[in-house]
Amino acid sequence: MIKKLIVVFVVTTFLWFLFTFKLTDVPSGINGDEAVIGYNAVLISQTGKDARGNFLPLFSSNTDSFDWKQPVTVYATVTAFKLFGPSYFTLRAVSVFFAFLSASLIFLLINQIKGFKLALVGLLIFVTTPIIMIQSHLALENIAPVPFISFWLLMLYKYFKKQNLRYIIFAAVSLGFALYSYLGLRLMIIPLIILSISFLYFIDRRRVWFTFIISVSPFIILLFLVKSQYPGAVLGLFRPHSIASYQELIMPYISSFDLSFLFITGDITPYHSTGKHGVFLLASLPLFILGIIRIIQKRNPFLIFVLTAFFTIPLFFGLGSNIHRGSRLLSLIPLFVTVATVGFEYILAFKNMLFKTFSIFLVIFLMTLNYGDFLNDYWYYYPQRVKQEFAAPIHRVFILLEKLSKENNLKPLIQNDIPLQNPNAFLFFEQAYFPNKLEKWMKNDLLPNRSVVFVDSTGMALINISKIRMEKIEGTDYALVRNK
């Protein structure tokens, strides 16, 4: 037991450093959705109200938008801000938390099914999934459903083994929360519910499936009760569109399993993929295929359910009209990892010791090589490719502005037209680092005594004023000007 705890501690420490390395620099800068989530979360953490003035709202949005942010991510961020204080690092670390929680639940699931050693293999497959690293560095909602889907699977497996009704309730409630974690779950919830009911009926002919329906129903009903209060929040961008043919309806579903997309090109949105490492690690593809073969051979009811769920969940993606959006498929990851782990078990079952040893070595070598190539590209080249999708890294300016103003007792100001350049980003950073608001400074006015001012590149003209010290902020067109 002690050895296992030591292993868990070492792995946890390693994963924390892995996922937080370059957290605020890859990608560099904040995008609009991150800023909206951060701004509403910091407002709620400080005042209890969002940008619209709603007290503890179910869905949040800025005043000029109906792009509602889901409560799971927003309130997880609110909690993080309450515990650790608002900052850009904390904003993105919430996604790292979701990744950690998912990893833990997947580990527990596979440990229950296959034991500790194969659970470590499953953890390795999860951690080396490229889309997990990418999404853990974005303060977005895409990764939020993964722990809920993982817990749903774990609870269904618990019921499969122990036939205790509380596990059905936990599974249903987990799906209910998943519905409020990511908008794309609106398209997945029907297959998820049908799969759950079918599985429960298959393993237990009693009407236990009715307990599942009763437990998940309040979450679905609530969505429609608040429909008028939050216009567009129920379906958002996934509202039914004109479908000209059945091919157009089926195409997004079939494209979800395009191997070149899943294992090489990845998401068509530039910042959701490196463009060459896929959603899942290419080296894990043989494990997934072997897993499918072994599941079919062994016919374990739960694993057949997992495999069926993997190929069923995206069934209604045709209503969303988009194809090759890997960032919308993160709910498949716990299922993929489980199947791929069974594939590794298949290798362990090889009778020829030499062939088995060679196969294990080859899998580990290829996964290490593949993931190392991904990390090198993601950490050092990806930021340059996607920088147009993000604002300049102005968090560096705000962090230094806060530090200089406090350490030197200087009054912080901001050039009056700078917040207009990226309103959502500046709203978040100002509220996070200067909740009492920054006083505006008119360009080309004299600087107040004992002040530090956030200026754009035109501030270089101030160099001829006495007592001025200017610091250009790397990666931006901004500078801080001090007048002591």
One Martini backbone bead per residue (centre of mass of N, CA, C, O) as a GRO file, in nm:
protein
  484
    1MET     BB    1   0.057   0.062  -0.021
    2ILE     BB    2   0.298   0.258   0.007
    3LYS     BB    3   0.403   0.225  -0.280
    4LYS     BB    4   0.149   0.336  -0.417
    5LEU     BB    5   0.158   0.618  -0.284
    6ILE     BB    6   0.431   0.698  -0.399
    7VAL     BB    7   0.352   0.677  -0.693
    8VAL     BB    8   0.122   0.884  -0.681
    9PHE     BB    9   0.295   1.123  -0.587
   10VAL     BB   10   0.498   1.130  -0.819
   11VAL     BB   11   0.292   1.156  -1.048
   12THR     BB   12   0.150   1.414  -0.950
   13THR     BB   13   0.397   1.598  -0.952
   14PHE     BB   14   0.471   1.563  -1.248
   15LEU     BB   15   0.196   1.658  -1.368
   16TRP     BB   16   0.199   1.942  -1.258
   17PHE     BB   17   0.453   2.034  -1.413
   18LEU     BB   18   0.359   1.959  -1.695
   19PHE     BB   19   0.083   2.135  -1.704
   20THR     BB   20   0.224   2.421  -1.591
   21PHE     BB   21   0.409   2.449  -1.812
   22LYS     BB   22   0.362   2.737  -1.971
   23LEU     BB   23   0.064   2.827  -1.907
   24THR     BB   24   0.083   3.156  -1.988
   25ASP     BB   25   0.255   3.100  -2.281
   26VAL     BB   26   0.075   2.834  -2.370
   27PRO     BB   27  -0.065   3.033  -2.496
   28SER     BB   28  -0.009   3.355  -2.585
   29GLY     BB   29  -0.245   3.489  -2.438
   30ILE     BB   30  -0.584   3.594  -2.474
   31ASN     BB   31  -0.904   3.505  -2.531
   32GLY     BB   32  -1.230   3.586  -2.544
   33ASP     BB   33  -1.349   3.347  -2.377
   34GLU     BB   34  -1.157   3.363  -2.140
   35ALA     BB   35  -1.227   3.656  -2.059
   36VAL     BB   36  -1.527   3.614  -1.996
   37ILE     BB   37  -1.492   3.405  -1.777
   38GLY     BB   38  -1.298   3.569  -1.597
   39TYR     BB   39  -1.474   3.822  -1.550
   40ASN     BB   40  -1.724   3.685  -1.425
   41ALA     BB   41  -1.572   3.534  -1.200
   42VAL     BB   42  -1.447   3.782  -1.056
   43LEU     BB   43  -1.712   3.924  -0.996
   44ILE     BB   44  -1.848   3.699  -0.833
   45SER     BB   45  -1.615   3.675  -0.617
   46GLN     BB   46  -1.660   3.992  -0.525
   47THR     BB   47  -2.007   4.042  -0.568
   48GLY     BB   48  -2.208   3.804  -0.701
   49LYS     BB   49  -2.187   3.938  -0.989
   50ASP     BB   50  -2.217   3.988  -1.309
   51ALA     BB   51  -2.198   4.181  -1.596
   52ARG     BB   52  -2.533   4.205  -1.577
   53GLY     BB   53  -2.611   4.190  -1.252
   54ASN     BB   54  -2.636   3.898  -1.173
   55PHE     BB   55  -2.715   3.682  -0.919
   56LEU     BB   56  -2.590   3.396  -0.933
   57PRO     BB   57  -2.580   3.274  -1.214
   58LEU     BB   58  -2.619   3.019  -1.431
   59PHE     BB   59  -2.549   3.211  -1.665
   60SER     BB   60  -2.283   3.376  -1.849
   61SER     BB   61  -2.234   3.724  -1.965
   62ASN     BB   62  -2.189   3.974  -2.148
   63THR     BB   63  -2.375   4.253  -2.229
   64ASP     BB   64  -2.307   4.200  -2.564
   65SER     BB   65  -2.395   3.885  -2.510
   66PHE     BB   66  -2.523   3.530  -2.593
   67ASP     BB   67  -2.257   3.379  -2.494
   68TRP     BB   68  -2.292   3.144  -2.285
   69LYS     BB   69  -2.162   3.039  -1.983
   70GLN     BB   70  -2.089   2.772  -1.806
   71PRO     BB   71  -2.113   2.695  -1.465
   72VAL     BB   72  -1.879   2.504  -1.405
   73THR     BB   73  -1.643   2.688  -1.494
   74VAL     BB   74  -1.718   2.948  -1.353
   75TYR     BB   75  -1.738   2.826  -1.051
   76ALA     BB   76  -1.456   2.709  -1.046
   77THR     BB   77  -1.322   2.988  -1.081
   78VAL     BB   78  -1.442   3.124  -0.839
   79THR     BB   79  -1.317   2.931  -0.632
   80ALA     BB   80  -1.022   2.984  -0.709
   81PHE     BB   81  -1.030   3.291  -0.647
   82LYS     BB   82  -1.103   3.257  -0.347
   83LEU     BB   83  -0.848   3.081  -0.268
   84PHE     BB   84  -0.601   3.239  -0.465
   85GLY     BB   85  -0.683   3.449  -0.636
   86PRO     BB   86  -0.679   3.658  -0.894
   87SER     BB   87  -0.552   3.521  -1.208
   88TYR     BB   88  -0.417   3.394  -1.487
   89PHE     BB   89  -0.318   3.129  -1.372
   90THR     BB   90  -0.581   3.045  -1.229
   91LEU     BB   91  -0.762   3.041  -1.474
   92ARG     BB   92  -0.598   2.803  -1.618
   93ALA     BB   93  -0.582   2.599  -1.373
   94VAL     BB   94  -0.868   2.486  -1.395
   95SER     BB   95  -0.803   2.295  -1.635
   96VAL     BB   96  -0.596   2.132  -1.479
   97PHE     BB   97  -0.796   2.027  -1.273
   98PHE     BB   98  -0.971   1.870  -1.475
   99ALA     BB   99  -0.741   1.685  -1.563
  100PHE     BB  100  -0.681   1.563  -1.285
  101LEU     BB  101  -0.963   1.454  -1.223
  102SER     BB  102  -0.978   1.272  -1.469
  103ALA     BB  103  -0.729   1.100  -1.412
  104SER     BB  104  -0.830   0.988  -1.140
  105LEU     BB  105  -1.096   0.853  -1.244
  106ILE     BB  106  -0.965   0.672  -1.458
  107PHE     BB  107  -0.786   0.523  -1.264
  108LEU     BB  108  -1.016   0.407  -1.089
  109LEU     BB  109  -1.163   0.256  -1.311
  110ILE     BB  110  -0.926   0.068  -1.405
  111ASN     BB  111  -0.866  -0.046  -1.126
  112GLN     BB  112  -1.141  -0.190  -1.103
  113ILE     BB  113  -1.112  -0.363  -1.370
  114LYS     BB  114  -0.758  -0.421  -1.389
  115GLY     BB  115  -0.584  -0.262  -1.197
  116PHE     BB  116  -0.302  -0.086  -1.110
  117LYS     BB  117  -0.111  -0.122  -1.356
  118LEU     BB  118  -0.326  -0.054  -1.579
  119ALA     BB  119  -0.392   0.223  -1.460
  120LEU     BB  120  -0.117   0.345  -1.534
  121VAL     BB  121  -0.152   0.308  -1.835
  122GLY     BB  122  -0.407   0.482  -1.860
  123LEU     BB  123  -0.271   0.738  -1.757
  124LEU     BB  124  -0.064   0.757  -1.985
  125ILE     BB  125  -0.267   0.784  -2.216
  126PHE     BB  126  -0.404   1.038  -2.114
  127VAL     BB  127  -0.156   1.230  -2.086
  128THR     BB  128  -0.070   1.170  -2.408
  129THR     BB  129  -0.305   1.342  -2.495
  130PRO     BB  130  -0.299   1.621  -2.676
  131ILE     BB  131  -0.579   1.761  -2.603
  132ILE     BB  132  -0.521   1.784  -2.300
  133MET     BB  133  -0.289   1.982  -2.303
  134ILE     BB  134  -0.429   2.204  -2.466
  135GLN     BB  135  -0.686   2.240  -2.274
  136SER     BB  136  -0.519   2.295  -2.004
  137HIS     BB  137  -0.425   2.592  -2.149
  138LEU     BB  138  -0.739   2.659  -2.146
  139ALA     BB  139  -1.008   2.883  -2.043
  140LEU     BB  140  -1.226   2.650  -2.109
  141GLU     BB  141  -1.503   2.409  -2.155
  142ASN     BB  142  -1.410   2.142  -2.301
  143ILE     BB  143  -1.286   1.982  -2.035
  144ALA     BB  144  -1.523   1.967  -1.817
  145PRO     BB  145  -1.675   1.682  -1.893
  146VAL     BB  146  -1.466   1.456  -1.831
  147PRO     BB  147  -1.515   1.394  -1.524
  148PHE     BB  148  -1.820   1.320  -1.559
  149ILE     BB  149  -1.784   1.083  -1.754
  150SER     BB  150  -1.596   0.924  -1.570
  151PHE     BB  151  -1.796   0.899  -1.330
  152TRP     BB  152  -2.021   0.761  -1.483
  153LEU     BB  153  -1.860   0.505  -1.544
  154LEU     BB  154  -1.785   0.429  -1.254
  155MET     BB  155  -2.081   0.397  -1.149
  156LEU     BB  156  -2.172   0.180  -1.349
  157TYR     BB  157  -1.962  -0.025  -1.261
  158LYS     BB  158  -2.049  -0.043  -0.967
  159TYR     BB  159  -2.329  -0.154  -1.036
  160PHE     BB  160  -2.239  -0.402  -1.196
  161LYS     BB  161  -2.102  -0.527  -0.923
  162LYS     BB  162  -2.327  -0.428  -0.669
  163GLN     BB  163  -2.630  -0.332  -0.700
  164ASN     BB  164  -2.648  -0.015  -0.621
  165LEU     BB  165  -2.856   0.258  -0.645
  166ARG     BB  166  -2.660   0.495  -0.587
  167TYR     BB  167  -2.495   0.465  -0.854
  168ILE     BB  168  -2.720   0.559  -1.041
  169ILE     BB  169  -2.752   0.839  -0.923
  170PHE     BB  170  -2.461   0.934  -0.965
  171ALA     BB  171  -2.459   0.899  -1.272
  172ALA     BB  172  -2.693   1.094  -1.335
  173VAL     BB  173  -2.579   1.347  -1.196
  174SER     BB  174  -2.324   1.363  -1.366
  175LEU     BB  175  -2.476   1.414  -1.632
  176GLY     BB  176  -2.617   1.669  -1.537
  177PHE     BB  177  -2.357   1.837  -1.499
  178ALA     BB  178  -2.248   1.800  -1.786
  179LEU     BB  179  -2.473   1.979  -1.919
  180TYR     BB  180  -2.316   2.241  -1.757
  181SER     BB  181  -2.011   2.228  -1.897
  182TYR     BB  182  -2.110   2.188  -2.211
  183LEU     BB  183  -2.274   2.256  -2.497
  184GLY     BB  184  -2.222   1.980  -2.655
  185LEU     BB  185  -2.398   1.801  -2.454
  186ARG     BB  186  -2.672   1.847  -2.593
  187LEU     BB  187  -2.593   1.627  -2.823
  188MET     BB  188  -2.520   1.379  -2.607
  189ILE     BB  189  -2.748   1.314  -2.394
  190ILE     BB  190  -2.926   1.110  -2.541
  191PRO     BB  191  -2.722   0.880  -2.585
  192LEU     BB  192  -2.640   0.859  -2.284
  193ILE     BB  193  -2.918   0.779  -2.174
  194ILE     BB  194  -2.978   0.535  -2.355
  195LEU     BB  195  -2.727   0.375  -2.276
  196SER     BB  196  -2.785   0.356  -1.974
  197ILE     BB  197  -3.060   0.215  -1.988
  198SER     BB  198  -2.970  -0.030  -2.154
  199PHE     BB  199  -2.758  -0.135  -1.957
  200LEU     BB  200  -2.941  -0.166  -1.707
  201TYR     BB  201  -3.139  -0.364  -1.843
  202PHE     BB  202  -2.933  -0.585  -1.914
  203ILE     BB  203  -2.822  -0.634  -1.603
  204ASP     BB  204  -3.129  -0.535  -1.498
  205ARG     BB  205  -3.469  -0.611  -1.518
  206ARG     BB  206  -3.531  -0.415  -1.347
  207ARG     BB  207  -3.651  -0.072  -1.282
  208VAL     BB  208  -3.374   0.103  -1.250
  209TRP     BB  209  -3.388   0.307  -1.489
  210PHE     BB  210  -3.592   0.497  -1.348
  211THR     BB  211  -3.392   0.621  -1.151
  212PHE     BB  212  -3.224   0.758  -1.364
  213ILE     BB  213  -3.441   0.944  -1.482
  214ILE     BB  214  -3.518   1.091  -1.218
  215SER     BB  215  -3.220   1.204  -1.165
  216VAL     BB  216  -3.182   1.365  -1.454
  217SER     BB  217  -3.437   1.544  -1.508
  218PRO     BB  218  -3.392   1.818  -1.353
  219PHE     BB  219  -3.164   1.919  -1.546
  220ILE     BB  220  -3.344   1.937  -1.800
  221ILE     BB  221  -3.579   2.109  -1.698
  222LEU     BB  222  -3.415   2.361  -1.616
  223LEU     BB  223  -3.335   2.453  -1.899
  224PHE     BB  224  -3.640   2.530  -1.977
  225LEU     BB  225  -3.705   2.726  -1.739
  226VAL     BB  226  -3.450   2.934  -1.831
  227LYS     BB  227  -3.489   3.019  -2.130
  228SER     BB  228  -3.597   3.321  -2.098
  229GLN     BB  229  -3.354   3.430  -1.920
  230TYR     BB  230  -3.154   3.261  -2.139
  231PRO     BB  231  -3.108   3.334  -2.443
  232GLY     BB  232  -2.966   3.051  -2.606
  233ALA     BB  233  -2.861   2.844  -2.373
  234VAL     BB  234  -2.955   2.559  -2.462
  235LEU     BB  235  -2.812   2.553  -2.774
  236GLY     BB  236  -2.701   2.783  -2.921
  237LEU     BB  237  -2.505   2.693  -3.194
  238PHE     BB  238  -2.700   2.410  -3.199
  239ARG     BB  239  -2.915   2.494  -3.367
  240PRO     BB  240  -3.116   2.406  -3.592
  241HIS     BB  241  -3.059   2.343  -3.931
  242SER     BB  242  -3.039   2.331  -4.255
  243ILE     BB  243  -3.105   2.014  -4.418
  244ALA     BB  244  -3.057   1.883  -4.739
  245SER     BB  245  -2.936   1.597  -4.636
  246TYR     BB  246  -2.835   1.295  -4.510
  247GLN     BB  247  -2.535   1.345  -4.560
  248GLU     BB  248  -2.518   1.607  -4.391
  249LEU     BB  249  -2.599   1.463  -4.124
  250ILE     BB  250  -2.373   1.227  -4.122
  251MET     BB  251  -2.091   1.353  -4.164
  252PRO     BB  252  -2.010   1.445  -3.868
  253TYR     BB  253  -2.010   1.159  -3.757
  254ILE     BB  254  -1.805   1.017  -3.943
  255SER     BB  255  -1.573   1.234  -3.905
  256SER     BB  256  -1.517   1.157  -3.600
  257PHE     BB  257  -1.360   0.874  -3.736
  258ASP     BB  258  -1.124   1.004  -3.868
  259LEU     BB  259  -0.804   0.905  -3.850
  260SER     BB  260  -0.649   1.156  -3.954
  261PHE     BB  261  -0.784   1.343  -3.746
  262LEU     BB  262  -0.741   1.189  -3.469
  263PHE     BB  263  -0.399   1.126  -3.533
  264ILE     BB  264  -0.305   1.412  -3.689
  265THR     BB  265  -0.457   1.691  -3.755
  266GLY     BB  266  -0.710   1.759  -3.609
  267ASP     BB  267  -0.828   2.042  -3.539
  268ILE     BB  268  -0.929   2.314  -3.741
  269THR     BB  269  -0.860   2.477  -3.506
  270PRO     BB  270  -0.557   2.598  -3.444
  271TYR     BB  271  -0.564   2.609  -3.107
  272HIS     BB  272  -0.670   2.283  -3.095
  273SER     BB  273  -0.393   2.231  -3.262
  274THR     BB  274  -0.094   2.140  -3.436
  275GLY     BB  275  -0.173   1.966  -3.719
  276LYS     BB  276   0.010   1.666  -3.640
  277HIS     BB  277  -0.117   1.509  -3.352
  278GLY     BB  278  -0.398   1.522  -3.288
  279VAL     BB  279  -0.612   1.406  -3.049
  280PHE     BB  280  -0.463   1.147  -3.056
  281LEU     BB  281  -0.216   0.935  -3.022
  282LEU     BB  282  -0.073   0.757  -3.266
  283ALA     BB  283   0.064   0.529  -3.079
  284SER     BB  284  -0.238   0.441  -2.967
  285LEU     BB  285  -0.385   0.295  -3.201
  286PRO     BB  286  -0.304  -0.006  -3.163
  287LEU     BB  287  -0.438  -0.028  -2.884
  288PHE     BB  288  -0.727   0.030  -2.975
  289ILE     BB  289  -0.752  -0.207  -3.171
  290LEU     BB  290  -0.686  -0.430  -2.966
  291GLY     BB  291  -0.919  -0.357  -2.776
  292ILE     BB  292  -1.149  -0.426  -2.964
  293ILE     BB  293  -1.077  -0.722  -3.002
  294ARG     BB  294  -1.087  -0.809  -2.700
  295ILE     BB  295  -1.377  -0.725  -2.637
  296ILE     BB  296  -1.508  -0.913  -2.846
  297GLN     BB  297  -1.389  -1.174  -2.729
  298LYS     BB  298  -1.482  -1.143  -2.412
  299ARG     BB  299  -1.765  -0.998  -2.356
  300ASN     BB  300  -1.778  -0.763  -2.169
  301PRO     BB  301  -2.039  -0.570  -2.089
  302PHE     BB  302  -1.897  -0.305  -2.009
  303LEU     BB  303  -1.693  -0.286  -2.251
  304ILE     BB  304  -1.910  -0.287  -2.466
  305PHE     BB  305  -2.037  -0.027  -2.368
  306VAL     BB  306  -1.790   0.153  -2.411
  307LEU     BB  307  -1.761   0.102  -2.715
  308THR     BB  308  -2.044   0.197  -2.794
  309ALA     BB  309  -2.019   0.485  -2.682
  310PHE     BB  310  -1.793   0.586  -2.863
  311PHE     BB  311  -1.984   0.540  -3.138
  312THR     BB  312  -2.250   0.718  -3.026
  313ILE     BB  313  -2.227   1.008  -2.903
  314PRO     BB  314  -2.195   1.167  -3.205
  315LEU     BB  315  -2.475   1.123  -3.356
  316PHE     BB  316  -2.581   1.454  -3.338
  317PHE     BB  317  -2.361   1.635  -3.492
  318GLY     BB  318  -2.531   1.724  -3.745
  319LEU     BB  319  -2.662   1.976  -3.590
  320GLY     BB  320  -2.373   2.139  -3.595
  321SER     BB  321  -2.221   2.105  -3.902
  322ASN     BB  322  -1.945   2.029  -3.805
  323ILE     BB  323  -1.606   1.933  -3.876
  324HIS     BB  324  -1.328   1.849  -3.717
  325ARG     BB  325  -1.396   1.885  -3.380
  326GLY     BB  326  -1.203   1.783  -3.128
  327SER     BB  327  -1.298   1.977  -2.889
  328ARG     BB  328  -1.592   1.810  -2.892
  329LEU     BB  329  -1.451   1.505  -2.803
  330LEU     BB  330  -1.363   1.472  -2.494
  331SER     BB  331  -1.583   1.260  -2.396
  332LEU     BB  332  -1.415   1.013  -2.533
  333ILE     BB  333  -1.156   0.966  -2.363
  334PRO     BB  334  -1.234   0.757  -2.140
  335LEU     BB  335  -1.305   0.543  -2.356
  336PHE     BB  336  -1.039   0.527  -2.508
  337VAL     BB  337  -0.857   0.454  -2.268
  338THR     BB  338  -0.995   0.191  -2.194
  339VAL     BB  339  -0.952   0.044  -2.464
  340ALA     BB  340  -0.639   0.081  -2.482
  341THR     BB  341  -0.578  -0.075  -2.220
  342VAL     BB  342  -0.687  -0.343  -2.325
  343GLY     BB  343  -0.471  -0.356  -2.546
  344PHE     BB  344  -0.233  -0.391  -2.348
  345GLU     BB  345  -0.340  -0.652  -2.224
  346TYR     BB  346  -0.310  -0.815  -2.480
  347ILE     BB  347  -0.002  -0.808  -2.481
  348LEU     BB  348   0.030  -0.950  -2.197
  349ALA     BB  349  -0.107  -1.225  -2.327
  350PHE     BB  350   0.129  -1.311  -2.459
  351LYS     BB  351   0.313  -1.610  -2.479
  352ASN     BB  352   0.552  -1.483  -2.611
  353MET     BB  353   0.800  -1.332  -2.444
  354LEU     BB  354   0.959  -1.187  -2.667
  355PHE     BB  355   0.717  -1.054  -2.809
  356LYS     BB  356   0.608  -0.907  -2.562
  357THR     BB  357   0.857  -0.738  -2.491
  358PHE     BB  358   0.882  -0.598  -2.764
  359SER     BB  359   0.598  -0.468  -2.766
  360ILE     BB  360   0.624  -0.298  -2.512
  361PHE     BB  361   0.874  -0.140  -2.598
  362LEU     BB  362   0.753  -0.021  -2.859
  363VAL     BB  363   0.519   0.136  -2.735
  364ILE     BB  364   0.684   0.314  -2.542
  365PHE     BB  365   0.874   0.434  -2.751
  366LEU     BB  366   0.657   0.561  -2.942
  367MET     BB  367   0.516   0.735  -2.728
  368THR     BB  368   0.762   0.899  -2.644
  369LEU     BB  369   0.832   1.011  -2.923
  370ASN     BB  370   0.555   1.135  -2.993
  371TYR     BB  371   0.521   1.316  -2.736
  372GLY     BB  372   0.787   1.469  -2.760
  373ASP     BB  373   0.717   1.600  -3.031
  374PHE     BB  374   0.469   1.747  -2.931
  375LEU     BB  375   0.595   1.918  -2.704
  376ASN     BB  376   0.798   2.068  -2.877
  377ASP     BB  377   0.585   2.200  -3.060
  378TYR     BB  378   0.394   2.322  -2.845
  379TRP     BB  379   0.603   2.495  -2.672
  380TYR     BB  380   0.780   2.635  -2.942
  381TYR     BB  381   0.568   2.666  -3.212
  382TYR     BB  382   0.264   2.705  -3.166
  383PRO     BB  383   0.255   3.004  -3.059
  384GLN     BB  384   0.325   3.130  -3.339
  385ARG     BB  385   0.082   3.011  -3.505
  386VAL     BB  386  -0.156   3.136  -3.283
  387LYS     BB  387  -0.122   3.449  -3.212
  388GLN     BB  388  -0.371   3.564  -3.384
  389GLU     BB  389  -0.591   3.431  -3.172
  390PHE     BB  390  -0.451   3.632  -2.971
  391ALA     BB  391  -0.363   3.831  -2.753
  392ALA     BB  392  -0.155   4.001  -2.616
  393PRO     BB  393   0.059   3.958  -2.332
  394ILE     BB  394  -0.085   4.158  -2.095
  395HIS     BB  395  -0.030   4.017  -1.826
  396ARG     BB  396   0.259   4.124  -1.792
  397VAL     BB  397   0.177   4.415  -1.743
  398PHE     BB  398  -0.011   4.382  -1.496
  399ILE     BB  399   0.188   4.240  -1.309
  400LEU     BB  400   0.404   4.468  -1.313
  401LEU     BB  401   0.221   4.701  -1.230
  402GLU     BB  402   0.149   4.588  -0.954
  403LYS     BB  403   0.436   4.558  -0.844
  404LEU     BB  404   0.540   4.853  -0.876
  405SER     BB  405   0.314   5.001  -0.719
  406LYS     BB  406   0.368   4.853  -0.445
  407GLU     BB  407   0.683   4.868  -0.403
  408ASN     BB  408   0.682   5.209  -0.483
  409ASN     BB  409   0.428   5.371  -0.433
  410LEU     BB  410   0.252   5.385  -0.703
  411LYS     BB  411   0.045   5.518  -0.940
  412PRO     BB  412  -0.187   5.359  -1.136
  413LEU     BB  413  -0.208   5.370  -1.496
  414ILE     BB  414  -0.398   5.423  -1.812
  415GLN     BB  415  -0.433   5.449  -2.122
  416ASN     BB  416  -0.739   5.540  -2.248
  417ASP     BB  417  -0.729   5.352  -2.534
  418ILE     BB  418  -0.648   5.057  -2.460
  419PRO     BB  419  -0.920   4.906  -2.372
  420LEU     BB  420  -1.037   4.919  -2.676
  421GLN     BB  421  -0.860   4.690  -2.815
  422ASN     BB  422  -0.956   4.466  -2.566
  423PRO     BB  423  -1.207   4.461  -2.364
  424ASN     BB  424  -1.225   4.178  -2.225
  425ALA     BB  425  -0.932   4.157  -2.131
  426PHE     BB  426  -0.923   4.425  -1.965
  427LEU     BB  427  -1.149   4.361  -1.773
  428PHE     BB  428  -1.016   4.121  -1.636
  429PHE     BB  429  -0.735   4.237  -1.551
  430GLU     BB  430  -0.840   4.472  -1.388
  431GLN     BB  431  -1.020   4.309  -1.188
  432ALA     BB  432  -0.787   4.122  -1.085
  433TYR     BB  433  -0.553   4.358  -1.019
  434PHE     BB  434  -0.778   4.626  -1.021
  435PRO     BB  435  -1.074   4.656  -0.860
  436ASN     BB  436  -1.056   4.991  -0.835
  437LYS     BB  437  -0.935   5.079  -1.079
  438LEU     BB  438  -0.802   5.255  -1.344
  439GLU     BB  439  -0.664   5.536  -1.418
  440LYS     BB  440  -0.678   5.767  -1.663
  441TRP     BB  441  -0.453   5.852  -1.938
  442MET     BB  442  -0.362   6.102  -2.143
  443LYS     BB  443  -0.218   6.131  -2.419
  444ASN     BB  444   0.063   6.350  -2.370
  445ASP     BB  445   0.053   6.392  -2.093
  446LEU     BB  446   0.149   6.449  -1.801
  447LEU     BB  447   0.292   6.299  -1.541
  448PRO     BB  448   0.242   6.202  -1.249
  449ASN     BB  449   0.353   6.185  -0.958
  450ARG     BB  450   0.417   5.890  -0.857
  451SER     BB  451   0.405   5.698  -1.129
  452VAL     BB  452   0.246   5.431  -1.331
  453VAL     BB  453   0.225   5.365  -1.689
  454PHE     BB  454   0.011   5.231  -1.930
  455VAL     BB  455   0.147   5.203  -2.256
  456ASP     BB  456   0.207   5.254  -2.569
  457SER     BB  457   0.441   5.302  -2.820
  458THR     BB  458   0.391   5.621  -2.811
  459GLY     BB  459   0.539   5.658  -2.531
  460MET     BB  460   0.829   5.719  -2.638
  461ALA     BB  461   0.793   6.038  -2.629
  462LEU     BB  462   0.856   6.048  -2.302
  463ILE     BB  463   1.175   6.038  -2.278
  464ASN     BB  464   1.214   6.368  -2.230
  465ILE     BB  465   1.121   6.331  -1.950
  466SER     BB  466   1.174   6.372  -1.643
  467LYS     BB  467   1.200   6.094  -1.438
  468ILE     BB  468   1.207   5.868  -1.660
  469ARG     BB  469   1.095   5.521  -1.688
  470MET     BB  470   1.126   5.258  -1.930
  471GLU     BB  471   0.929   4.949  -2.000
  472LYS     BB  472   0.940   4.700  -2.214
  473ILE     BB  473   0.715   4.450  -2.321
  474GLU     BB  474   0.736   4.143  -2.402
  475GLY     BB  475   0.532   4.076  -2.688
  476THR     BB  476   0.460   4.385  -2.706
  477ASP     BB  477   0.327   4.738  -2.746
  478TYR     BB  478   0.415   4.785  -2.449
  479ALA     BB  479   0.450   5.005  -2.155
  480LEU     BB  480   0.628   5.128  -1.868
  481VAL     BB  481   0.589   5.439  -1.691
  482ARG     BB  482   0.806   5.619  -1.471
  483ASN     BB  483   0.735   5.866  -1.200
  484LYS     BB  484   0.928   5.955  -0.914
   0.00000   0.00000   0.00000
